[in-house]
C-alpha cells in the first residue's frame, strides 16, 4: 500500500466530526473514527474501486454516516483531500487540489 498523505483541512474536518458526533451521543465519535479509519485503509488499498467524481478525484461513501472520503490516487501516495459531510456545499474542497 502507498503512503497516505492527509490534507490538513481534511484532518481538521475529521476531528471536528468526531467531536460533534461524540457530543451528540457518547461513543458515536469513536465509532465514526473507527469507521473512517477502516474506510481510509480500504480506499488506500483499493483506490480505483471507488467512483471518479472529477478528473482524478474519487469519492468513497462512509457507511452509516453521511460522510465521504474525497481523495486522489497519486503514483507515489494516496492523498486524502476531504472528509466531507453530505450536507456541505459540493466541491468546497477543490481548492485543495
C-alpha positions as CSV (number, residue, x, y, z in Angstrom):
1,X,0.0,0.0,0.0
2,X,1.2,3.5,-0.8
3,X,1.9,6.1,1.9
4,X,-1.2,8.0,2.9
5,X,-1.0,11.8,2.9
6,X,-3.8,13.8,4.6
7,X,-4.5,17.4,3.7
8,X,-4.5,19.5,7.0
9,X,-8.1,20.7,6.3
10,X,-9.2,17.0,5.9
11,X,-7.7,16.2,9.2
12,X,-9.4,19.1,10.9
13,X,-12.8,18.0,9.3
14,X,-12.2,14.5,10.7
15,X,-11.5,15.8,14.2
16,X,-14.4,18.2,14.1
17,X,-16.8,15.5,13.1
18,X,-15.6,13.2,15.9
19,X,-16.1,16.0,18.4
20,X,-19.6,16.8,17.1
21,X,-20.7,13.2,17.0
22,X,-19.4,12.4,20.4
23,X,-21.2,15.4,21.8
24,X,-24.5,14.1,20.3
25,X,-24.1,10.6,21.7
26,X,-21.4,9.1,23.8
27,X,-19.4,6.6,21.8
28,X,-20.6,7.8,18.4
29,X,-17.4,9.9,17.7
30,X,-15.3,6.8,18.5
31,X,-17.4,4.7,16.2
32,X,-17.1,7.3,13.4
33,X,-13.4,7.4,13.9
34,X,-13.0,3.6,13.6
35,X,-15.4,3.6,10.6
36,X,-13.4,6.3,8.8
37,X,-10.1,4.7,9.6
38,X,-11.3,1.4,8.2
39,X,-12.7,3.1,5.1
40,X,-9.4,5.0,4.6
41,X,-7.4,1.8,4.8
42,X,-9.8,0.1,2.3
43,X,-9.7,3.1,-0.1
44,X,-5.9,3.3,0.1
45,X,-5.6,-0.4,-0.5
46,X,-8.0,-0.4,-3.5
47,X,-8.1,3.3,-4.6
48,X,-9.5,2.6,-8.1
49,X,-12.5,0.7,-6.7
50,X,-14.4,4.0,-6.0
51,X,-16.2,6.4,-8.2
52,X,-14.4,9.2,-10.1
53,X,-16.2,12.5,-9.4
54,X,-13.9,14.9,-11.1
55,X,-10.9,14.1,-13.3
56,X,-8.7,12.1,-11.0
57,X,-10.6,12.8,-7.8
58,X,-12.6,9.9,-6.3
59,X,-15.2,9.5,-3.6
60,X,-15.8,6.7,-1.1
61,X,-19.1,6.9,0.8
62,X,-18.8,6.1,4.5
63,X,-21.4,3.5,5.7
64,X,-23.9,4.7,8.3
65,X,-22.6,8.2,8.4
66,X,-23.4,11.0,6.0
67,X,-19.7,11.5,5.1
68,X,-17.4,10.6,2.2
69,X,-13.7,10.4,1.7
70,X,-12.6,12.6,-1.2
71,X,-9.2,11.5,-2.5
72,X,-6.6,11.3,-5.2
73,X,-4.7,8.2,-6.1
74,X,-1.3,9.6,-7.0
75,X,1.5,7.5,-8.3
76,X,3.6,7.9,-5.2
77,X,0.9,8.2,-2.5
78,X,-2.8,8.2,-1.6
79,X,-3.9,11.8,-0.9
80,X,-6.9,12.4,1.2
81,X,-8.4,15.8,0.3
82,X,-11.5,15.9,2.5
83,X,-13.7,14.1,5.0
84,X,-16.8,15.7,3.6
85,X,-20.3,15.7,5.1
86,X,-23.0,15.2,2.5
87,X,-24.8,18.4,3.6
88,X,-21.8,20.6,2.8
89,X,-21.5,22.6,-0.4
90,X,-20.3,20.2,-3.0
91,X,-16.8,20.8,-4.3
92,X,-15.8,23.1,-1.5
93,X,-12.6,21.1,-1.3
94,X,-11.5,21.8,-4.9
95,X,-9.0,24.5,-3.8
96,X,-7.1,21.7,-2.0
97,X,-6.0,20.2,-5.4
